[in-house]
Amino acid sequence: MEVNALFAAAAAEGGSLIGNTAAQFGVNWQLFISQVISFCIVAFLLHRFAYKPILKVLEERRQQIAESLANAEKIKVQLAEAEAARREMLQKANVDANKLIEEARAAAAKVQEQESQRAVAQAEQIIAKAREAAQADYEKMKQDLRKEMGRLAVDLAARVSGKILTVDDQRRLAEDTNKQLVA
């Protein structure tokens, strides 16, 4: 109830309530106004030199973060593109490598075929030379055998007849033996 009485007295007095309350709390108006002015100056200075620069730094930081996020997205896109290009290049390299392997196999088969043909030709030449050499040896052996047979025939004839044969007789006897051997 006292509060109501206080409000009623304040209403009757009008503005003196504030004055009475201020006097009751020991308010010095000159000091209060100077403190309000000092507070306003400090608030203005803080707003101007602290709050605005902080807001400016925060705004710059927000923009940097936004740019970083945008750059991160760009980097993700570029990375995906680079990965796709790498895969494409890898596939192309695999195709090229397989093509080169097939070409190398074909070339190796061709070289192998040529070398085997060359080896067969050389083998045939060696066989032909061996046959020629064998034929020549055979002919020489036949010739030597004829000579030996002729000599043996002459020796046998000389022993059987008991006489010494002349050179003409030996030659004639050797030729007759050779003719019989050839036939």
Contact map, one row per residue, 1 for C-alpha under 8 A:
111110000000000000000000000000000000000000000000000000000000000000000000000000000000000000000000000000000000000000000000000000000000000000000000000000000000000000000000000000000000000
111111000000000000000000000000000000000000000000000000000000000000000000000000000000000000000000000000000000000000000000000000000000000000000000000000000000000000000000000000000000000
111111100000000000000000000000000000000000000000000000000000000000000000000000000000000000000000000000000000000000000000000000000000000000000000000000000000000000000000000000000000000
111111110000000000000000000000000000000000000000000000000000000000000000000000000000000000000000000000000000000000000000000000000000000000000000000000000000000000000000000000000000000
111111111000000000000000000000000000000000000000000000000000000000000000000000000000000000000000000000000000000000000000000000000000000000000000000000000000000000000000000000000000000
011111111100000000000000000000000000000000000000000000000000000000000000000000000000000000000000000000000000000000000000000000000000000000000000000000000000000000000000000000000000000
001111111110000000000000000000000000000000000000000000000000000000000000000000000000000000000000000000000000000000000000000000000000000000000000000000000000000000000000000000000000000
000111111111000000000000000000000000000000000000000000000000000000000000000000000000000000000000000000000000000000000000000000000000000000000000000000000000000000000000000000000000000
000011111111100010000000000000000000000000000000000000000000000000000000000000000000000000000000000000000000000000000000000000000000000000000000000000000000000000000000000000000000000
000001111111111110000000000000000000000000000000000000000000000000000000000000000000000000000000000000000000000000000000000000000000000000000000000000000000000000000000000000000000000
000000111111110010000000000000000000000000000000000000000000000000000000000000000000000000000000000000000000000000000000000000000000000000000000000000000000000000000000000000000000000
000000011111110000000000000000000000000000000000000000000000000000000000000000000000000000000000000000000000000000000000000000000000000000000000000000000000000000000000000000000000000
000000001111111110000000000000000000000000000000000000000000000000000000000000000000000000000000000000000000000000000000000000000000000000000000000000000000000000000000000000000000000
000000000111111110000000000000000000000000000000000000000000000000000000000000000000000000000000000000000000000000000000000000000000000000000000000000000000000000000000000000000000000
000000000100111111100000000000000000000000000000000000000000000000000000000000000000000000000000000000000000000000000000000000000000000000000000000000000000000000000000000000000000000
000000000100111111110000000000000000000000000000000000000000000000000000000000000000000000000000000000000000000000000000000000000000000000000000000000000000000000000000000000000000000
000000001110111111111000000000000000000000000000000000000000000000000000000000000000000000000000000000000000000000000000000000000000000000000000000000000000000000000000000000000000000
000000000000001111111100000000000000000000000000000000000000000000000000000000000000000000000000000000000000000000000000000000000000000000000000000000000000000000000000000000000000000
000000000000001111111110000000000000000000000000000000000000000000000000000000000000000000000000000000000000000000000000000000000000000000000000000000000000000000000000000000000000000
000000000000000111111111000000000000000000000000000000000000000000000000000000000000000000000000000000000000000000000000000000000000000000000000000000000000000000000000000000000000000
000000000000000011111111100000000000000000000000000000000000000000000000000000000000000000000000000000000000000000000000000000000000000000000000000000000000000000000000000000000000000
000000000000000001111111111000000000000000000000000000000000000000000000000000000000000000000000000000000000000000000000000000000000000000000000000000000000000000000000000000000000000
000000000000000000111111111100000000000000000000000000000000000000000000000000000000000000000000000000000000000000000000000000000000000000000000000000000000000000000000000000000000000
000000000000000000011111111000000000000000000000000000000000000000000000000000000000000000000000000000000000000000000000000000000000000000000000000000000000000000000000000000000000000
000000000000000000001111111000000000000000000000000000000000000000000000000000000000000000000000000000000000000000000000000000000000000000000000000000000000000000000000000000000000000
000000000000000000000111111100000000000000000000000000000000000000000000000000000000000000000000000000000000000000000000000000000000000000000000000000000000000000000000000000000000000
000000000000000000000111111110010000000000000000000000000000000000000000000000000000000000000000000000000000000000000000000000000000000000000000000000000000000000000000000000000000000
000000000000000000000010011111110000000000000000000000000000000000000000000000000000000000000000000000000000000000000000000000000000000000000000000000000000000000000000000000000000000
000000000000000000000000001111111000000000000000000000000000000000000000000000000000000000000000000000000000000000000000000000000000000000000000000000000000000000000000000000000000000
000000000000000000000000000111111100000000000000000000000000000000000000000000000000000000000000000000000000000000000000000000000000000000000000000000000000000000000000000000000000000
000000000000000000000000000111111110000000000000000000000000000000000000000000000000000000000000000000000000000000000000000000000000000000000000000000000000000000000000000000000000000
000000000000000000000000001111111111000000000000000000000000000000000000000000000000000000000000000000000000000000000000000000000000000000000000000000000000000000000000000000000000000
000000000000000000000000000011111111100000000000000000000000000000000000000000000000000000000000000000000000000000000000000000000000000000000000000000000000000000000000000000000000000
000000000000000000000000000001111111110000000000000000000000000000000000000000000000000000000000000000000000000000000000000000000000000000000000000000000000000000000000000000000000000
000000000000000000000000000000111111111000000000000000000000000000000000000000000000000000000000000000000000000000000000000000000000000000000000000000000000000000000000000000000000000
000000000000000000000000000000011111111100000000000000000000000000000000000000000000000000000000000000000000000000000000000000000000000000000000000000000000000000000000000000000000000
000000000000000000000000000000001111111110000000000000000000000000000000000000000000000000000000000000000000000000000000000000000000000000000000000000000000000000000000000000000000000
000000000000000000000000000000000111111111000000000000000000000000000000000000000000000000000000000000000000000000000000000000000000000000000000000000000000000000000000000000000000000
000000000000000000000000000000000011111111100000000000000000000000000000000000000000000000000000000000000000000000000000000000000000000000000000000000000000000000000000000000000000000
000000000000000000000000000000000001111111110000000000000000000000000000000000000000000000000000000000000000000000000000000000000000000000000000000000000000000000000000000000000000000
000000000000000000000000000000000000111111111000000000000000000000000000000000000000000000000000000000000000000000000000000000000000000000000000000000000000000000000000000000000000000
000000000000000000000000000000000000011111111100000000000000000000000000000000000000000000000000000000000000000000000000000000000000000000000000000000000000000000000000000000000000000
000000000000000000000000000000000000001111111110000000000000000000000000000000000000000000000000000000000000000000000000000000000000000000000000000000000000000000000000000000000000000
000000000000000000000000000000000000000111111111000000000000000000000000000000000000000000000000000000000000000000000000000000000000000000000000000000000000000000000000000000000000000
000000000000000000000000000000000000000011111111110000000000000000000000000000000000000000000000000000000000000000000000000000000000000000000000000000000000000000000000000000000000000
000000000000000000000000000000000000000001111111111000000000000000000000000000000000000000000000000000000000000000000000000000000000000000000000000000000000000000000000000000000000000
000000000000000000000000000000000000000000111111111100000000000000000000000000000000000000000000000000000000000000000000000000000000000000000000000000000000000000000000000000000000000
000000000000000000000000000000000000000000011111111110000000000000000000000000000000000000000000000000000000000000000000000000000000000000000000000000000000000000000000000000000000000
000000000000000000000000000000000000000000001111111110000000000000000000000000000000000000000000000000000000000000000000000000000000000000000000000000000000000000000000000000000000000
000000000000000000000000000000000000000000001111111111000000000000000000000000000000000000000000000000000000000000000000000000000000000000000000000000000000000000000000000000000000000
000000000000000000000000000000000000000000000111111111100000000000000000000000000000000000000000000000000000000000000000000000000000000000000000000000000000000000000000000000000000000
000000000000000000000000000000000000000000000011111111110000000000000000000000000000000000000000000000000000000000000000000000000000000000000000000000000000000000000000000000000000000
000000000000000000000000000000000000000000000001111111111000000000000000000000000000000000000000000000000000000000000000000000000000000000000000000000000000000000000000000000000000000
000000000000000000000000000000000000000000000000011111111100000000000000000000000000000000000000000000000000000000000000000000000000000000000000000000000000000000000000000000000000000
000000000000000000000000000000000000000000000000001111111110000000000000000000000000000000000000000000000000000000000000000000000000000000000000000000000000000000000000000000000000000
000000000000000000000000000000000000000000000000000111111111000000000000000000000000000000000000000000000000000000000000000000000000000000000000000000000000000000000000000000000000000
000000000000000000000000000000000000000000000000000011111111100000000000000000000000000000000000000000000000000000000000000000000000000000000000000000000000000000000000000000000000000
000000000000000000000000000000000000000000000000000001111111110000000000000000000000000000000000000000000000000000000000000000000000000000000000000000000000000000000000000000000000000
000000000000000000000000000000000000000000000000000000111111111000000000000000000000000000000000000000000000000000000000000000000000000000000000000000000000000000000000000000000000000
000000000000000000000000000000000000000000000000000000011111111100000000000000000000000000000000000000000000000000000000000000000000000000000000000000000000000000000000000000000000000
000000000000000000000000000000000000000000000000000000001111111110000000000000000000000000000000000000000000000000000000000000000000000000000000000000000000000000000000000000000000000
000000000000000000000000000000000000000000000000000000000111111111000000000000000000000000000000000000000000000000000000000000000000000000000000000000000000000000000000000000000000000
000000000000000000000000000000000000000000000000000000000011111111100000000000000000000000000000000000000000000000000000000000000000000000000000000000000000000000000000000000000000000
000000000000000000000000000000000000000000000000000000000001111111110000000000000000000000000000000000000000000000000000000000000000000000000000000000000000000000000000000000000000000
000000000000000000000000000000000000000000000000000000000000111111111000000000000000000000000000000000000000000000000000000000000000000000000000000000000000000000000000000000000000000
000000000000000000000000000000000000000000000000000000000000011111111100000000000000000000000000000000000000000000000000000000000000000000000000000000000000000000000000000000000000000
000000000000000000000000000000000000000000000000000000000000001111111110000000000000000000000000000000000000000000000000000000000000000000000000000000000000000000000000000000000000000
000000000000000000000000000000000000000000000000000000000000000111111111000000000000000000000000000000000000000000000000000000000000000000000000000000000000000000000000000000000000000
000000000000000000000000000000000000000000000000000000000000000011111111100000000000000000000000000000000000000000000000000000000000000000000000000000000000000000000000000000000000000
000000000000000000000000000000000000000000000000000000000000000001111111110000000000000000000000000000000000000000000000000000000000000000000000000000000000000000000000000000000000000
000000000000000000000000000000000000000000000000000000000000000000111111111000000000000000000000000000000000000000000000000000000000000000000000000000000000000000000000000000000000000
000000000000000000000000000000000000000000000000000000000000000000011111111100000000000000000000000000000000000000000000000000000000000000000000000000000000000000000000000000000000000
000000000000000000000000000000000000000000000000000000000000000000001111111110000000000000000000000000000000000000000000000000000000000000000000000000000000000000000000000000000000000
000000000000000000000000000000000000000000000000000000000000000000000111111111000000000000000000000000000000000000000000000000000000000000000000000000000000000000000000000000000000000
000000000000000000000000000000000000000000000000000000000000000000000011111111100000000000000000000000000000000000000000000000000000000000000000000000000000000000000000000000000000000
000000000000000000000000000000000000000000000000000000000000000000000001111111110000000000000000000000000000000000000000000000000000000000000000000000000000000000000000000000000000000
000000000000000000000000000000000000000000000000000000000000000000000000111111111000000000000000000000000000000000000000000000000000000000000000000000000000000000000000000000000000000
000000000000000000000000000000000000000000000000000000000000000000000000011111111100000000000000000000000000000000000000000000000000000000000000000000000000000000000000000000000000000
000000000000000000000000000000000000000000000000000000000000000000000000001111111110000000000000000000000000000000000000000000000000000000000000000000000000000000000000000000000000000
000000000000000000000000000000000000000000000000000000000000000000000000000111111111000000000000000000000000000000000000000000000000000000000000000000000000000000000000000000000000000
000000000000000000000000000000000000000000000000000000000000000000000000000011111111100000000000000000000000000000000000000000000000000000000000000000000000000000000000000000000000000
000000000000000000000000000000000000000000000000000000000000000000000000000001111111110000000000000000000000000000000000000000000000000000000000000000000000000000000000000000000000000
000000000000000000000000000000000000000000000000000000000000000000000000000000111111111000000000000000000000000000000000000000000000000000000000000000000000000000000000000000000000000
000000000000000000000000000000000000000000000000000000000000000000000000000000011111111100000000000000000000000000000000000000000000000000000000000000000000000000000000000000000000000
000000000000000000000000000000000000000000000000000000000000000000000000000000001111111110000000000000000000000000000000000000000000000000000000000000000000000000000000000000000000000
000000000000000000000000000000000000000000000000000000000000000000000000000000000111111111000000000000000000000000000000000000000000000000000000000000000000000000000000000000000000000
000000000000000000000000000000000000000000000000000000000000000000000000000000000011111111100000000000000000000000000000000000000000000000000000000000000000000000000000000000000000000
000000000000000000000000000000000000000000000000000000000000000000000000000000000001111111110000000000000000000000000000000000000000000000000000000000000000000000000000000000000000000
000000000000000000000000000000000000000000000000000000000000000000000000000000000000111111111000000000000000000000000000000000000000000000000000000000000000000000000000000000000000000
000000000000000000000000000000000000000000000000000000000000000000000000000000000000011111111100000000000000000000000000000000000000000000000000000000000000000000000000000000000000000
000000000000000000000000000000000000000000000000000000000000000000000000000000000000001111111110000000000000000000000000000000000000000000000000000000000000000000000000000000000000000
000000000000000000000000000000000000000000000000000000000000000000000000000000000000000111111111000000000000000000000000000000000000000000000000000000000000000000000000000000000000000
000000000000000000000000000000000000000000000000000000000000000000000000000000000000000011111111100000000000000000000000000000000000000000000000000000000000000000000000000000000000000
000000000000000000000000000000000000000000000000000000000000000000000000000000000000000001111111110000000000000000000000000000000000000000000000000000000000000000000000000000000000000
000000000000000000000000000000000000000000000000000000000000000000000000000000000000000000111111111000000000000000000000000000000000000000000000000000000000000000000000000000000000000
000000000000000000000000000000000000000000000000000000000000000000000000000000000000000000011111111100000000000000000000000000000000000000000000000000000000000000000000000000000000000
000000000000000000000000000000000000000000000000000000000000000000000000000000000000000000001111111110000000000000000000000000000000000000000000000000000000000000000000000000000000000
000000000000000000000000000000000000000000000000000000000000000000000000000000000000000000000111111111000000000000000000000000000000000000000000000000000000000000000000000000000000000
000000000000000000000000000000000000000000000000000000000000000000000000000000000000000000000011111111100000000000000000000000000000000000000000000000000000000000000000000000000000000
000000000000000000000000000000000000000000000000000000000000000000000000000000000000000000000001111111110000000000000000000000000000000000000000000000000000000000000000000000000000000
000000000000000000000000000000000000000000000000000000000000000000000000000000000000000000000000111111111000000000000000000000000000000000000000000000000000000000000000000000000000000
000000000000000000000000000000000000000000000000000000000000000000000000000000000000000000000000011111111100000000000000000000000000000000000000000000000000000000000000000000000000000
000000000000000000000000000000000000000000000000000000000000000000000000000000000000000000000000001111111110000000000000000000000000000000000000000000000000000000000000000000000000000
000000000000000000000000000000000000000000000000000000000000000000000000000000000000000000000000000111111111000000000000000000000000000000000000000000000000000000000000000000000000000
000000000000000000000000000000000000000000000000000000000000000000000000000000000000000000000000000011111111100000000000000000000000000000000000000000000000000000000000000000000000000
000000000000000000000000000000000000000000000000000000000000000000000000000000000000000000000000000001111111110000000000000000000000000000000000000000000000000000000000000000000000000
000000000000000000000000000000000000000000000000000000000000000000000000000000000000000000000000000000111111111000000000000000000000000000000000000000000000000000000000000000000000000
000000000000000000000000000000000000000000000000000000000000000000000000000000000000000000000000000000011111111100000000000000000000000000000000000000000000000000000000000000000000000
000000000000000000000000000000000000000000000000000000000000000000000000000000000000000000000000000000001111111110000000000000000000000000000000000000000000000000000000000000000000000
000000000000000000000000000000000000000000000000000000000000000000000000000000000000000000000000000000000111111111000000000000000000000000000000000000000000000000000000000000000000000
000000000000000000000000000000000000000000000000000000000000000000000000000000000000000000000000000000000011111111100000000000000000000000000000000000000000000000000000000000000000000
000000000000000000000000000000000000000000000000000000000000000000000000000000000000000000000000000000000001111111110000000000000000000000000000000000000000000000000000000000000000000
000000000000000000000000000000000000000000000000000000000000000000000000000000000000000000000000000000000000111111111000000000000000000000000000000000000000000000000000000000000000000
000000000000000000000000000000000000000000000000000000000000000000000000000000000000000000000000000000000000011111111100000000000000000000000000000000000000000000000000000000000000000
000000000000000000000000000000000000000000000000000000000000000000000000000000000000000000000000000000000000001111111110000000000000000000000000000000000000000000000000000000000000000
000000000000000000000000000000000000000000000000000000000000000000000000000000000000000000000000000000000000000111111111000000000000000000000000000000000000000000000000000000000000000
000000000000000000000000000000000000000000000000000000000000000000000000000000000000000000000000000000000000000011111111100000000000000000000000000000000000000000000000000000000000000
000000000000000000000000000000000000000000000000000000000000000000000000000000000000000000000000000000000000000001111111110000000000000000000000000000000000000000000000000000000000000
000000000000000000000000000000000000000000000000000000000000000000000000000000000000000000000000000000000000000000111111111000000000000000000000000000000000000000000000000000000000000
000000000000000000000000000000000000000000000000000000000000000000000000000000000000000000000000000000000000000000011111111100000000000000000000000000000000000000000000000000000000000
000000000000000000000000000000000000000000000000000000000000000000000000000000000000000000000000000000000000000000001111111110000000000000000000000000000000000000000000000000000000000
000000000000000000000000000000000000000000000000000000000000000000000000000000000000000000000000000000000000000000000111111111000000000000000000000000000000000000000000000000000000000
000000000000000000000000000000000000000000000000000000000000000000000000000000000000000000000000000000000000000000000011111111100000000000000000000000000000000000000000000000000000000
000000000000000000000000000000000000000000000000000000000000000000000000000000000000000000000000000000000000000000000001111111110000000000000000000000000000000000000000000000000000000
000000000000000000000000000000000000000000000000000000000000000000000000000000000000000000000000000000000000000000000000111111111000000000000000000000000000000000000000000000000000000
000000000000000000000000000000000000000000000000000000000000000000000000000000000000000000000000000000000000000000000000011111111100000000000000000000000000000000000000000000000000000
000000000000000000000000000000000000000000000000000000000000000000000000000000000000000000000000000000000000000000000000001111111110000000000000000000000000000000000000000000000000000
000000000000000000000000000000000000000000000000000000000000000000000000000000000000000000000000000000000000000000000000000111111111000000000000000000000000000000000000000000000000000
000000000000000000000000000000000000000000000000000000000000000000000000000000000000000000000000000000000000000000000000000011111111100000000000000000000000000000000000000000000000000
000000000000000000000000000000000000000000000000000000000000000000000000000000000000000000000000000000000000000000000000000001111111110000000000000000000000000000000000000000000000000
000000000000000000000000000000000000000000000000000000000000000000000000000000000000000000000000000000000000000000000000000000111111111000000000000000000000000000000000000000000000000
000000000000000000000000000000000000000000000000000000000000000000000000000000000000000000000000000000000000000000000000000000011111111100000000000000000000000000000000000000000000000
000000000000000000000000000000000000000000000000000000000000000000000000000000000000000000000000000000000000000000000000000000001111111110000000000000000000000000000000000000000000000
000000000000000000000000000000000000000000000000000000000000000000000000000000000000000000000000000000000000000000000000000000000111111111000000000000000000000000000000000000000000000
000000000000000000000000000000000000000000000000000000000000000000000000000000000000000000000000000000000000000000000000000000000011111111100000000000000000000000000000000000000000000
000000000000000000000000000000000000000000000000000000000000000000000000000000000000000000000000000000000000000000000000000000000001111111110000000000000000000000000000000000000000000
000000000000000000000000000000000000000000000000000000000000000000000000000000000000000000000000000000000000000000000000000000000000111111111000000000000000000000000000000000000000000
000000000000000000000000000000000000000000000000000000000000000000000000000000000000000000000000000000000000000000000000000000000000011111111100000000000000000000000000000000000000000
000000000000000000000000000000000000000000000000000000000000000000000000000000000000000000000000000000000000000000000000000000000000001111111110000000000000000000000000000000000000000
000000000000000000000000000000000000000000000000000000000000000000000000000000000000000000000000000000000000000000000000000000000000000111111111000000000000000000000000000000000000000
000000000000000000000000000000000000000000000000000000000000000000000000000000000000000000000000000000000000000000000000000000000000000011111111100000000000000000000000000000000000000
000000000000000000000000000000000000000000000000000000000000000000000000000000000000000000000000000000000000000000000000000000000000000001111111110000000000000000000000000000000000000
000000000000000000000000000000000000000000000000000000000000000000000000000000000000000000000000000000000000000000000000000000000000000000111111111000000000000000000000000000000000000
000000000000000000000000000000000000000000000000000000000000000000000000000000000000000000000000000000000000000000000000000000000000000000011111111100000000000000000000000000000000000
000000000000000000000000000000000000000000000000000000000000000000000000000000000000000000000000000000000000000000000000000000000000000000001111111110000000000000000000000000000000000
000000000000000000000000000000000000000000000000000000000000000000000000000000000000000000000000000000000000000000000000000000000000000000000111111111000000000000000000000000001100100
000000000000000000000000000000000000000000000000000000000000000000000000000000000000000000000000000000000000000000000000000000000000000000000011111111100000000000000000000001000000000
000000000000000000000000000000000000000000000000000000000000000000000000000000000000000000000000000000000000000000000000000000000000000000000001111111110000000000000000000000000000000
000000000000000000000000000000000000000000000000000000000000000000000000000000000000000000000000000000000000000000000000000000000000000000000000111111111000000000000000000001001100000
000000000000000000000000000000000000000000000000000000000000000000000000000000000000000000000000000000000000000000000000000000000000000000000000011111111100000000000000000011101100000
000000000000000000000000000000000000000000000000000000000000000000000000000000000000000000000000000000000000000000000000000000000000000000000000001111111110000000000000000001000000000
000000000000000000000000000000000000000000000000000000000000000000000000000000000000000000000000000000000000000000000000000000000000000000000000000111111111000000000000000000000000000
000000000000000000000000000000000000000000000000000000000000000000000000000000000000000000000000000000000000000000000000000000000000000000000000000011111111100000000000000011001000000
000000000000000000000000000000000000000000000000000000000000000000000000000000000000000000000000000000000000000000000000000000000000000000000000000001111111110000000000010011000000000
000000000000000000000000000000000000000000000000000000000000000000000000000000000000000000000000000000000000000000000000000000000000000000000000000000111111111000000000000000000000000
000000000000000000000000000000000000000000000000000000000000000000000000000000000000000000000000000000000000000000000000000000000000000000000000000000011111111100000000000000000000000
000000000000000000000000000000000000000000000000000000000000000000000000000000000000000000000000000000000000000000000000000000000000000000000000000000001111111110000000000000000000000
000000000000000000000000000000000000000000000000000000000000000000000000000000000000000000000000000000000000000000000000000000000000000000000000000000000111111111111000000000000000000
000000000000000000000000000000000000000000000000000000000000000000000000000000000000000000000000000000000000000000000000000000000000000000000000000000000011111111100000000000000000000
000000000000000000000000000000000000000000000000000000000000000000000000000000000000000000000000000000000000000000000000000000000000000000000000000000000001111111000000000000000000000
000000000000000000000000000000000000000000000000000000000000000000000000000000000000000000000000000000000000000000000000000000000000000000000000000000000000111111100000000000000000000
000000000000000000000000000000000000000000000000000000000000000000000000000000000000000000000000000000000000000000000000000000000000000000000000000000000000011111110000000000000000000
000000000000000000000000000000000000000000000000000000000000000000000000000000000000000000000000000000000000000000000000000000000000000000000000000000000000011011111000000000000000000
000000000000000000000000000000000000000000000000000000000000000000000000000000000000000000000000000000000000000000000000000000000000000000000000000000000000010001111100000000000000000
000000000000000000000000000000000000000000000000000000000000000000000000000000000000000000000000000000000000000000000000000000000000000000000000000000000000010000111111110000000000000
000000000000000000000000000000000000000000000000000000000000000000000000000000000000000000000000000000000000000000000000000000000000000000000000000000000000000000011111110000000000000
000000000000000000000000000000000000000000000000000000000000000000000000000000000000000000000000000000000000000000000000000000000000000000000000000000000000000000001111111000000000000
000000000000000000000000000000000000000000000000000000000000000000000000000000000000000000000000000000000000000000000000000000000000000000000000000000000000000000001111111100000000000
000000000000000000000000000000000000000000000000000000000000000000000000000000000000000000000000000000000000000000000000000000000000000000000000000000000000000000001111111110000000000
000000000000000000000000000000000000000000000000000000000000000000000000000000000000000000000000000000000000000000000000000000000000000000000000000000000100000000001111111111000000000
000000000000000000000000000000000000000000000000000000000000000000000000000000000000000000000000000000000000000000000000000000000000000000000000000000000000000000000011111111100000000
000000000000000000000000000000000000000000000000000000000000000000000000000000000000000000000000000000000000000000000000000000000000000000000000000000000000000000000001111111110000000
000000000000000000000000000000000000000000000000000000000000000000000000000000000000000000000000000000000000000000000000000000000000000000000000000001001100000000000000111111111000000
000000000000000000000000000000000000000000000000000000000000000000000000000000000000000000000000000000000000000000000000000000000000000000000000001011101100000000000000011111111100000
000000000000000000000000000000000000000000000000000000000000000000000000000000000000000000000000000000000000000000000000000000000000000000000000000001000000000000000000001111111110000
000000000000000000000000000000000000000000000000000000000000000000000000000000000000000000000000000000000000000000000000000000000000000000000000000000000000000000000000000111111111000
000000000000000000000000000000000000000000000000000000000000000000000000000000000000000000000000000000000000000000000000000000000000000000000000010011001000000000000000000011111111100
000000000000000000000000000000000000000000000000000000000000000000000000000000000000000000000000000000000000000000000000000000000000000000000000010011000000000000000000000001111111110
000000000000000000000000000000000000000000000000000000000000000000000000000000000000000000000000000000000000000000000000000000000000000000000000000000000000000000000000000000111111111
000000000000000000000000000000000000000000000000000000000000000000000000000000000000000000000000000000000000000000000000000000000000000000000000000000000000000000000000000000011111111
000000000000000000000000000000000000000000000000000000000000000000000000000000000000000000000000000000000000000000000000000000000000000000000000010000000000000000000000000000001111111
000000000000000000000000000000000000000000000000000000000000000000000000000000000000000000000000000000000000000000000000000000000000000000000000000000000000000000000000000000000111111
000000000000000000000000000000000000000000000000000000000000000000000000000000000000000000000000000000000000000000000000000000000000000000000000000000000000000000000000000000000011111
